[in-house]
Amino acid sequence: MPLVGSLALLYAVAFLFIAASLAVGITFSTLAKNQLQAVQMAFFFFLPSILLSGFMFPFRGMPEWAQWIGSVLPLTHFLRIVRGILLKGNGLFEIAPELGPLTLFFVIVMAIGVKRYRQTLD
């Protein structure tokens, strides 16, 4: 089955997801006192992201509390977008409901990271 969908749209969404992941890293680096703490924070963020995003297990088969946590994580929305673009050929209009939470996550986490970074400089 050939992959369908816009490669440019996939790249744009991947850029947003990478930016959101970098925002998490910036925020963790402002919270951590040393490198070990930063690595542990990253581990305790990315492991649940993989488990609760629908990548390893079906999202709708999880308990409701796990679905709620998973819906906050950016990987959940990114996977839905990628599946939609590559398998169904979705365009910008179809992926818009998933772009909103991904963008909101990026803005909030980046704002926290930048605010804390400025506080560490003072």
C-alpha positions as CSV (number, residue, x, y, z in Angstrom):
1,M,0.0,0.0,0.0
2,P,1.6,3.3,-1.1
3,L,1.8,6.1,1.4
4,V,-0.4,9.0,0.5
5,G,-0.5,12.6,1.7
6,S,1.5,15.7,1.7
7,L,5.2,15.3,2.6
8,A,5.5,19.1,3.2
9,L,2.6,19.0,5.7
10,L,4.2,16.1,7.4
11,Y,7.5,18.0,7.7
12,A,5.7,21.0,9.1
13,V,3.9,19.0,11.7
14,A,7.1,17.1,12.6
15,F,8.8,20.5,13.1
16,L,6.1,21.5,15.5
17,F,6.4,18.2,17.4
18,I,10.2,18.6,17.6
19,A,9.8,22.1,18.9
20,A,7.3,20.9,21.5
21,S,9.8,18.2,22.6
22,L,12.6,20.8,22.7
23,A,10.4,23.0,24.9
24,V,10.0,20.1,27.3
25,G,13.8,19.8,27.4
26,I,14.3,23.5,28.0
27,T,11.8,23.4,30.9
28,F,13.4,20.3,32.4
29,S,16.9,21.9,32.2
30,T,15.6,24.9,34.2
31,L,14.1,22.7,36.8
32,A,17.0,20.3,37.2
33,K,19.9,21.0,39.5
34,N,22.3,18.7,37.6
35,Q,22.4,16.5,34.5
36,L,21.3,13.3,36.3
37,Q,18.1,15.0,37.4
38,A,17.4,16.3,33.9
39,V,17.9,12.8,32.5
40,Q,15.5,11.3,35.1
41,M,12.9,13.9,34.4
42,A,13.1,13.2,30.7
43,F,12.8,9.5,31.3
44,F,9.7,10.0,33.5
45,F,8.1,12.1,30.8
46,F,9.0,10.2,27.6
47,L,8.3,6.7,28.9
48,P,4.6,7.5,29.8
49,S,4.4,9.4,26.5
50,I,5.2,6.2,24.6
51,L,3.0,4.0,26.7
52,L,0.0,6.3,26.8
53,S,0.0,7.8,23.3
54,G,-1.4,4.9,21.5
55,F,2.0,3.9,20.0
56,M,2.4,0.7,22.1
57,F,-1.2,-0.1,23.0
58,P,-4.6,1.0,21.5
59,F,-5.6,4.4,22.8
60,R,-9.3,3.6,23.1
61,G,-8.5,0.3,24.9
62,M,-6.9,2.1,27.9
63,P,-8.7,3.2,31.0
64,E,-10.3,6.6,30.9
65,W,-7.8,8.1,33.3
66,A,-4.9,6.9,31.1
67,Q,-6.7,8.4,28.0
68,W,-7.0,11.7,29.8
69,I,-3.3,11.7,30.6
70,G,-2.4,10.6,27.1
71,S,-4.5,13.4,25.6
72,V,-2.3,15.9,27.3
73,L,0.9,14.5,25.9
74,P,2.1,15.8,22.5
75,L,3.1,12.4,21.1
76,T,-0.6,11.3,21.1
77,H,-1.6,14.1,18.8
78,F,1.5,13.7,16.6
79,L,0.9,10.0,16.1
80,R,-2.7,10.7,15.1
81,I,-1.6,13.4,12.6
82,V,1.1,11.2,11.1
83,R,-1.3,8.3,10.7
84,G,-3.9,10.6,9.1
85,I,-1.4,12.1,6.6
86,L,0.4,9.0,5.6
87,L,-2.4,6.5,5.6
88,K,-5.5,8.5,4.8
89,G,-4.0,11.5,2.9
90,N,-5.5,14.0,5.4
91,G,-4.9,17.6,4.7
92,L,-4.6,20.6,7.0
93,F,-8.4,20.8,7.5
94,E,-8.6,17.2,8.7
95,I,-5.6,17.4,11.1
96,A,-6.6,20.8,12.6
97,P,-8.3,19.2,15.7
98,E,-5.0,17.5,16.6
99,L,-2.9,20.5,15.7
100,G,-4.6,22.7,18.4
101,P,-3.6,20.6,21.4
102,L,-0.1,20.1,20.0
103,T,0.4,23.9,19.5
104,L,-1.1,24.7,22.9
105,F,1.3,22.3,24.6
106,F,4.2,23.9,22.8
107,V,3.2,27.4,23.8
108,I,2.5,26.6,27.4
109,V,5.6,24.5,28.0
110,M,7.9,27.0,26.1
111,A,6.5,29.9,28.1
112,I,7.2,28.1,31.4
113,G,10.7,27.2,30.2
114,V,11.5,30.8,29.0
115,K,10.1,32.3,32.2
116,R,12.2,29.9,34.4
117,Y,15.3,30.4,32.3
118,R,15.0,34.2,32.8
119,Q,14.7,33.7,36.5
120,T,17.9,31.6,36.6
121,L,19.8,34.4,34.9
122,D,18.8,37.0,37.5
